[in-house]
Amino acid sequence: MDKRLKEISTRLSEYSAGKFDNNIPLSPRLDEVDAIINGINMLGEELKAVTISRDYFTNIFNSVSDMVFILNNKGVIADANTSAEAQLQYKTGQLIGKSINDLHRGTGSFLRSIIRELKKGHTLIADSSVLHSSEGAAIPVSISATYFKEVHQQQPVILLTACDITYQKKAEALVIRAIIDTQETERRRLAKDLHDSLTQQLSAIKFYIASIVKSVKSAREKNILLKSNDALTTVITDMRNICFNLMPKTLEEFGLLQAVKEFCNHFLYQKKAKFIIAQTSPLPELSRELAVDLYRVIQEFITNAINHGSANKISIRFSYLNGILKILLEDNGKGFNIHQSSGGMGLQNVQSRIRSHKGELNMISNIGKGTCFKISIPLTKQL
């Protein structure tokens, strides 16, 4: 048997074991067997280059501190780096075969939203998403996704990177909380100053005018004084409304539910809307900060529903179960397209207040079908 055929068999066995360093020397004959040997040597060089490239990619893949996933076009995880396994608390290889939707656990298809953006021809970047660990812990992440295609692949895969932003979110929440608390302190101070100083002075002026009306003989002068007295009455009423909006005493003395009812009565008196206020279970005592924030959110919803949505029916429902406070706000107004809305300062403030208590706000609205806010606040650490 030709020794060269034996060397070919040996070299192919080495290739299968990942050894590509030894070439088979050519004989002086340069016959058909040498042509086969030359092809096998070239194959060894190509396999060596591919292996080095693969190992280089694998080392980079696993050295990145961010979570990295390779997904097929159905969202199934084909590979995940060691950071993803460690941060999501999975053992080696356990993430492979799982759907990315299982890790996201959000409303709708997370994969579908990724593919929708990628089909537009640009990389998806999402500042605020959530992935869940094997223990169910929610990890806030920023997401980056793009198509990735290797040379020998027919279909591109999705390369998705997730960066844990837990500490960033905590820092943002502290900043937001500080801003909100400062605003509320200033509101409280301003309401007190207006009520104790300006409103009292206006009431005194009103009393002085009323006391001299009877002594004035001129009909013209008396008419001026009566009109001035009426104007002062209107100003004082407006001032008290301003003080109430800045900081209702009912909220501090009787709690959120009574303050909301009082606020709704203000619109009832003006015959602007009908309100349904329901409480399906007893509510626990809320912290001052949470009560104020929820009051502001409800206040913003009602004001927008009436002034911008032209709603004439508003529903406010409270429930409390298993440590979760839920508030459902609904109106029958014009509604708006959430996806096309830029989100004014009012909505941004609403979201900031809810997030500062680790709560969730789900907004649902369609043109001509009204608006709905679903608010969930965990109270286990609030009380």
KOLROFI-427615 format. One record per residue (C-alpha): x negated, y, z; residue number from 1. Coordinates in pm, 1 decimal, decimal comma. Example, Ala and Ser with C-alpha at 12.3 -4.5 7.8 and 13.67 -1.06 7.14 Angstrom:
<sites>
SITE     east    north       up   i
SITE  -1230,0   -450,0    780,0   1
SITE  -1367,0   -106,0    714,0   2
</sites>
This chain:
<sites>
SITE     east    north       up   i
SITE      0,0      0,0      0,0   1
SITE   -130,3    348,2    -90,4   2
SITE   -262,8    512,1    229,7   3
SITE   -115,2    841,1    111,0   4
SITE    238,5    699,3    137,0   5
SITE    166,0    603,3    497,9   6
SITE     39,6    957,7    564,8   7
SITE    357,8   1098,1    412,3   8
SITE    568,5    882,9    645,8   9
SITE    359,4    990,8    946,5  10
SITE    380,9   1358,4    855,1  11
SITE    759,1   1347,1    811,0  12
SITE    789,0   1189,1   1156,6  13
SITE    579,6   1473,8   1299,1  14
SITE    800,2   1727,5   1125,1  15
SITE   1107,4   1576,4   1290,1  16
SITE    930,0   1620,6   1625,8  17
SITE    856,1   1988,4   1555,3  18
SITE    486,7   1946,5   1467,7  19
SITE    398,0   2134,3   1149,4  20
SITE     26,3   2212,5   1184,9  21
SITE   -132,9   1918,7    994,3  22
SITE   -134,1   1911,7    613,9  23
SITE   -193,3   1598,5    403,2  24
SITE   -511,1   1636,5    192,6  25
SITE   -472,9   1591,4   -182,4  26
SITE   -666,5   1317,6   -363,8  27
SITE   -886,5   1374,6   -671,5  28
SITE   -623,7   1190,6   -877,8  29
SITE   -365,0   1471,3   -868,4  30
SITE    -99,8   1221,6   -968,8  31
SITE    272,3   1197,3   -888,9  32
SITE    205,4   1107,4   -524,0  33
SITE    -14,6   1417,5   -487,1  34
SITE    270,8   1624,4   -628,8  35
SITE    497,6   1481,3   -357,6  36
SITE    227,9   1551,9    -94,9  37
SITE    200,4   1912,3   -214,1  38
SITE    578,0   1955,6   -179,8  39
SITE    571,3   1806,7    171,6  40
SITE    289,2   2041,8    271,4  41
SITE    488,9   2339,6    145,6  42
SITE    792,2   2211,8    338,1  43
SITE    578,9   2198,3    654,0  44
SITE    467,2   2558,6    608,4  45
SITE    827,8   2673,9    557,9  46
SITE    953,2   2480,8    862,4  47
SITE    671,8   2626,2   1069,8  48
SITE    765,3   2981,7    965,2  49
SITE   1135,0   2921,0   1037,2  50
SITE   1055,6   2772,0   1378,9  51
SITE    833,7   3063,8   1476,5  52
SITE   1105,2   3306,8   1365,1  53
SITE   1373,0   3112,9   1553,8  54
SITE   1165,6   3093,6   1871,8  55
SITE   1084,8   3464,0   1845,2  56
SITE   1455,7   3547,1   1811,9  57
SITE   1545,1   3314,0   2099,4  58
SITE   1288,6   3478,3   2328,7  59
SITE   1425,1   3823,8   2248,3  60
SITE   1784,2   3696,7   2275,0  61
SITE   1726,1   3567,7   2627,7  62
SITE   1505,2   3851,1   2749,6  63
SITE   1772,0   4119,3   2694,5  64
SITE   1933,8   4230,2   3021,6  65
SITE   2270,0   4299,5   2852,6  66
SITE   2514,3   4019,1   2780,9  67
SITE   2485,6   3904,3   2418,4  68
SITE   2730,0   3672,6   2239,2  69
SITE   2736,4   3524,2   1891,0  70
SITE   3096,0   3464,8   1780,7  71
SITE   3235,2   3287,0   1478,0  72
SITE   3517,4   3445,1   1277,9  73
SITE   3772,4   3289,2   1515,1  74
SITE   3617,8   3450,6   1820,2  75
SITE   3469,8   3128,4   1956,1  76
SITE   3135,0   3174,2   2130,3  77
SITE   2866,5   2992,6   1929,7  78
SITE   2584,8   3111,4   2155,4  79
SITE   2529,7   3333,3   2457,9  80
SITE   2210,6   3454,7   2619,4  81
SITE   2100,6   3377,6   2974,1  82
SITE   2207,8   3724,5   3094,6  83
SITE   2566,6   3653,6   2986,1  84
SITE   2565,4   3321,0   3168,0  85
SITE   2416,5   3471,4   3484,3  86
SITE   2638,2   3781,1   3503,1  87
SITE   2957,1   3588,6   3422,5  88
SITE   2855,0   3306,6   3660,5  89
SITE   2855,2   3022,9   3408,2  90
SITE   2608,2   2734,9   3394,9  91
SITE   2383,3   2687,4   3093,8  92
SITE   2588,9   2605,7   2786,5  93
SITE   2930,7   2647,1   2954,7  94
SITE   3017,0   2961,1   2758,3  95
SITE   2968,1   2789,4   2423,4  96
SITE   3303,6   2692,8   2273,8  97
SITE   3504,1   2942,8   2477,2  98
SITE   3706,2   3217,7   2309,1  99
SITE   3600,5   3576,7   2374,9 100
SITE   3969,7   3645,7   2443,1 101
SITE   3946,7   3412,1   2744,9 102
SITE   3674,6   3631,7   2892,8 103
SITE   3858,7   3954,8   2816,6 104
SITE   4206,6   3852,7   2942,1 105
SITE   4355,7   4182,3   2827,9 106
SITE   4684,4   4257,4   2659,0 107
SITE   4678,4   4160,3   2292,5 108
SITE   4389,6   4000,9   2107,6 109
SITE   4048,6   4142,2   2193,8 110
SITE   3899,6   3965,4   1890,4 111
SITE   4162,5   4111,4   1658,3 112
SITE   4077,5   4463,8   1770,1 113
SITE   3705,8   4391,7   1713,1 114
SITE   3757,0   4255,2   1362,5 115
SITE   3994,4   4541,4   1273,9 116
SITE   3721,6   4793,4   1349,2 117
SITE   3444,2   4592,6   1181,7 118
SITE   3645,0   4567,4    861,3 119
SITE   3636,0   4945,3    842,4 120
SITE   3265,1   4909,3    774,8 121
SITE   3113,6   5037,0   1095,0 122
SITE   2989,7   4902,2   1425,2 123
SITE   3248,5   4878,8   1700,5 124
SITE   3159,3   5071,4   2014,4 125
SITE   3402,3   5060,0   2307,9 126
SITE   3317,6   5257,4   2620,8 127
SITE   3567,1   5090,0   2850,5 128
SITE   3642,7   4717,8   2835,8 129
SITE   3653,4   4441,4   3092,9 130
SITE   3512,0   4088,0   3094,1 131
SITE   3596,0   3834,0   3364,6 132
SITE   3354,1   3598,8   3535,7 133
SITE   3418,1   3228,4   3596,8 134
SITE   3541,2   3329,4   3944,5 135
SITE   3789,5   3579,5   3797,6 136
SITE   3596,5   3893,1   3895,9 137
SITE   3655,4   4185,0   3657,2 138
SITE   3334,9   4339,7   3522,1 139
SITE   3368,9   4677,3   3345,1 140
SITE   3152,7   4680,2   3032,6 141
SITE   3072,4   4890,8   2731,2 142
SITE   3098,4   4686,8   2411,5 143
SITE   2903,8   4697,3   2088,1 144
SITE   2985,5   4458,6   1802,4 145
SITE   2861,0   4416,9   1447,2 146
SITE   2854,2   4154,1   1172,4 147
SITE   2537,9   3942,8   1156,2 148
SITE   2447,8   3710,0    869,5 149
SITE   2153,5   3472,8    846,2 150
SITE   1997,9   3381,6    513,7 151
SITE   2147,7   3033,6    485,5 152
SITE   2491,3   3123,3    626,7 153
SITE   2792,2   3164,5    399,7 154
SITE   3009,0   3340,7    659,0 155
SITE   2877,2   3622,8    880,7 156
SITE   2905,1   3586,1   1255,3 157
SITE   2980,9   3860,7   1506,6 158
SITE   2700,1   3979,7   1730,0 159
SITE   2860,4   4127,5   2041,4 160
SITE   2672,3   4304,5   2320,0 161
SITE   2829,4   4387,7   2656,8 162
SITE   2660,1   4617,9   2907,8 163
SITE   2772,7   4602,9   3272,1 164
SITE   2876,5   4957,0   3374,1 165
SITE   3000,0   4876,6   3725,7 166
SITE   2766,7   5125,5   3895,5 167
SITE   2838,8   5389,0   3632,7 168
SITE   3212,8   5346,7   3694,7 169
SITE   3162,2   5375,2   4070,6 170
SITE   2962,2   5695,8   4024,7 171
SITE   3229,1   5836,2   3791,9 172
SITE   3501,0   5745,8   4042,1 173
SITE   3315,6   5929,1   4320,9 174
SITE   3277,6   6239,1   4103,4 175
SITE   3644,5   6227,6   3998,2 176
SITE   3754,0   6178,9   4358,8 177
SITE   3545,9   6478,2   4469,1 178
SITE   3694,3   6696,8   4195,6 179
SITE   4051,5   6589,3   4275,0 180
SITE   4005,0   6639,0   4649,8 181
SITE   3859,3   6984,6   4590,2 182
SITE   4154,0   7076,5   4367,5 183
SITE   4407,0   6955,9   4624,1 184
SITE   4231,9   7139,6   4908,5 185
SITE   4244,1   7459,9   4705,3 186
SITE   4611,7   7401,4   4617,7 187
SITE   4692,6   7353,0   4986,2 188
SITE   4504,0   7669,5   5085,2 189
SITE   4668,0   7875,3   4811,2 190
SITE   5017,0   7746,3   4897,3 191
SITE   4963,9   7833,6   5263,7 192
SITE   4834,0   8182,4   5182,4 193
SITE   5124,0   8254,7   4947,7 194
SITE   5382,7   8128,0   5192,5 195
SITE   5240,6   8282,3   5510,4 196
SITE   5133,1   8613,2   5364,2 197
SITE   5285,1   8722,2   5034,4 198
SITE   5625,1   8554,4   5072,3 199
SITE   5665,8   8693,4   5425,2 200
SITE   5574,4   9043,9   5310,5 201
SITE   5822,3   9026,9   5022,9 202
SITE   6092,7   8908,0   5263,6 203
SITE   6015,6   9202,9   5490,9 204
SITE   6045,0   9447,5   5198,6 205
SITE   6375,9   9286,2   5103,7 206
SITE   6500,5   9337,4   5461,8 207
SITE   6396,2   9706,0   5460,8 208
SITE   6576,8   9767,4   5131,8 209
SITE   6891,9   9592,7   5253,2 210
SITE   6887,5   9794,6   5575,3 211
SITE   6897,1  10132,2   5400,2 212
SITE   7144,7  10050,7   5121,7 213
SITE   7444,4  10141,8   5338,0 214
SITE   7295,4  10478,3   5435,1 215
SITE   7233,8  10588,4   5074,9 216
SITE   7516,5  10809,7   4942,5 217
SITE   7410,1  10837,6   4579,5 218
SITE   7573,9  10564,8   4370,5 219
SITE   7282,3  10570,3   4128,7 220
SITE   7021,3  10525,1   4403,4 221
SITE   7228,7  10256,6   4571,9 222
SITE   7253,1  10065,7   4242,8 223
SITE   6872,9  10084,7   4200,9 224
SITE   6821,4   9952,3   4554,7 225
SITE   7064,8   9664,4   4499,9 226
SITE   6890,9   9568,4   4174,8 227
SITE   6554,5   9586,8   4351,7 228
SITE   6690,5   9364,0   4627,1 229
SITE   6812,8   9109,2   4369,3 230
SITE   6477,6   9119,9   4192,2 231
SITE   6297,7   9055,3   4521,1 232
SITE   6529,3   8760,3   4588,8 233
SITE   6431,0   8611,2   4251,5 234
SITE   6059,9   8673,0   4315,6 235
SITE   6078,3   8511,4   4659,7 236
SITE   6259,0   8208,5   4514,7 237
SITE   5995,9   8176,0   4241,4 238
SITE   5720,5   8213,5   4500,3 239
SITE   5867,1   7935,5   4714,5 240
SITE   5892,7   7712,1   4406,6 241
SITE   5527,8   7780,6   4331,9 242
SITE   5433,5   7692,1   4689,5 243
SITE   5638,9   7374,5   4667,3 244
SITE   5468,6   7270,4   4342,7 245
SITE   5127,0   7346,2   4484,9 246
SITE   5183,6   7136,7   4796,8 247
SITE   5529,6   7023,4   4906,0 248
SITE   5558,7   7004,4   5284,5 249
SITE   5795,9   6711,3   5241,8 250
SITE   5509,7   6500,5   5106,3 251
SITE   5300,1   6552,7   5418,7 252
SITE   5589,6   6526,3   5663,8 253
SITE   5816,2   6257,8   5514,0 254
SITE   5609,9   6073,9   5253,0 255
SITE   5599,9   6011,6   4880,2 256
SITE   5953,4   5886,0   4821,0 257
SITE   6125,2   6184,0   4986,6 258
SITE   5892,1   6429,6   4812,0 259
SITE   5975,0   6274,7   4473,4 260
SITE   6349,4   6296,7   4548,9 261
SITE   6311,1   6662,1   4644,6 262
SITE   6119,7   6735,4   4325,1 263
SITE   6387,5   6560,9   4116,2 264
SITE   6661,5   6760,1   4291,2 265
SITE   6495,0   7075,3   4160,2 266
SITE   6574,8   6962,3   3804,3 267
SITE   6915,8   6832,0   3906,1 268
SITE   7013,3   7177,8   4027,5 269
SITE   6915,7   7312,5   3687,4 270
SITE   7116,1   7030,9   3520,6 271
SITE   6817,2   6937,6   3305,7 272
SITE   6812,3   6562,9   3364,9 273
SITE   6971,9   6267,8   3541,4 274
SITE   6743,7   6066,7   3770,0 275
SITE   6750,5   5704,1   3882,8 276
SITE   6524,1   5650,6   4184,1 277
SITE   6504,0   5292,5   4309,7 278
SITE   6301,0   5110,7   4573,3 279
SITE   6309,7   4730,1   4555,4 280
SITE   6104,2   4669,1   4871,2 281
SITE   5979,5   4867,0   5172,9 282
SITE   5669,4   5070,9   5094,2 283
SITE   5371,7   5070,4   5330,7 284
SITE   5229,7   5392,5   5467,9 285
SITE   5002,5   5543,2   5205,1 286
SITE   4681,4   5731,7   5257,5 287
SITE   4709,2   6107,2   5212,5 288
SITE   4491,5   6103,3   4899,7 289
SITE   4690,1   5825,0   4733,5 290
SITE   5027,9   5982,5   4817,0 291
SITE   4918,5   6315,8   4670,5 292
SITE   4776,0   6153,7   4355,8 293
SITE   5088,9   5946,3   4290,2 294
SITE   5306,4   6251,2   4349,0 295
SITE   5100,9   6446,7   4092,3 296
SITE   5130,3   6162,3   3841,0 297
SITE   5509,4   6143,9   3881,2 298
SITE   5530,6   6523,9   3871,5 299
SITE   5334,5   6528,7   3543,5 300
SITE   5551,2   6253,1   3391,7 301
SITE   5878,0   6428,3   3478,3 302
SITE   5759,4   6769,4   3359,1 303
SITE   5637,1   6627,6   3026,8 304
SITE   5952,0   6417,5   2980,5 305
SITE   6180,0   6720,8   3020,2 306
SITE   5972,3   7001,9   2869,7 307
SITE   5805,5   6813,2   2581,8 308
SITE   6009,4   6496,0   2537,1 309
SITE   6353,4   6658,5   2578,4 310
SITE   6456,1   6367,8   2800,8 311
SITE   6782,1   6387,3   2994,3 312
SITE   6750,2   6057,0   3180,2 313
SITE   6448,8   5952,5   3387,2 314
SITE   6400,5   5633,9   3589,5 315
SITE   6153,0   5601,2   3879,9 316
SITE   6118,5   5260,8   4044,3 317
SITE   5894,4   5164,6   4337,7 318
SITE   5799,0   4810,6   4444,8 319
SITE   5540,7   4654,1   4672,3 320
SITE   5437,8   4286,8   4671,0 321
SITE   5123,3   4094,8   4765,6 322
SITE   4922,2   4409,1   4835,3 323
SITE   5007,7   4571,6   4500,2 324
SITE   5207,6   4893,5   4477,1 325
SITE   5386,6   4925,4   4143,2 326
SITE   5560,7   5230,8   4003,1 327
SITE   5760,5   5217,9   3680,9 328
SITE   5837,8   5551,9   3513,8 329
SITE   6070,0   5560,2   3211,1 330
SITE   6243,0   5833,1   3011,4 331
SITE   6473,4   5846,2   2708,8 332
SITE   6287,8   6132,9   2541,8 333
SITE   6127,8   6178,7   2201,3 334
SITE   5826,8   5959,0   2275,9 335
SITE   5492,9   5990,2   2098,4 336
SITE   5235,6   5782,5   1910,6 337
SITE   4978,0   5683,9   2173,7 338
SITE   4719,7   5579,9   1910,6 339
SITE   4738,1   5914,0   1730,0 340
SITE   4759,5   6127,3   2042,8 341
SITE   4435,0   6297,9   2143,4 342
SITE   4549,5   6293,6   2505,8 343
SITE   4588,2   6632,4   2669,8 344
SITE   4445,0   6740,4   3001,8 345
SITE   4763,7   6622,9   3173,2 346
SITE   4726,1   6261,1   3059,6 347
SITE   4354,6   6266,6   3133,4 348
SITE   4423,7   6385,1   3487,8 349
SITE   4686,0   6112,5   3531,2 350
SITE   4439,5   5843,5   3421,5 351
SITE   4163,4   5986,6   3641,3 352
SITE   4383,8   5988,0   3950,5 353
SITE   4494,1   5626,9   3897,2 354
SITE   4141,8   5501,3   3823,4 355
SITE   4000,7   5671,8   4132,4 356
SITE   4209,9   5423,5   4337,9 357
SITE   4102,2   5124,8   4123,2 358
SITE   4450,8   5120,9   3977,7 359
SITE   4577,3   5045,9   3628,9 360
SITE   4795,1   5260,9   3406,0 361
SITE   4969,7   5107,2   3107,3 362
SITE   5133,3   5364,9   2878,9 363
SITE   5401,4   5257,0   2631,8 364
SITE   5561,1   5506,2   2393,6 365
SITE   5707,3   5511,9   2045,4 366
SITE   5854,0   5793,9   1841,4 367
SITE   6223,7   5824,3   1922,8 368
SITE   6214,2   5551,0   2189,2 369
SITE   6096,1   5733,4   2498,0 370
SITE   5791,8   5681,6   2717,5 371
SITE   5706,6   5432,1   2990,7 372
SITE   5426,0   5440,9   3250,3 373
SITE   5347,6   5118,4   3437,6 374
SITE   5127,2   5191,5   3738,7 375
SITE   4964,8   4925,9   3960,5 376
SITE   4760,2   5019,4   4268,4 377
SITE   4588,5   4764,3   4496,1 378
SITE   4649,7   4872,3   4855,5 379
SITE   4437,1   4621,6   5046,0 380
SITE   4153,3   4874,1   5074,9 381
SITE   4362,8   5188,9   5052,1 382
SITE   4528,7   5172,6   5393,7 383
</sites>
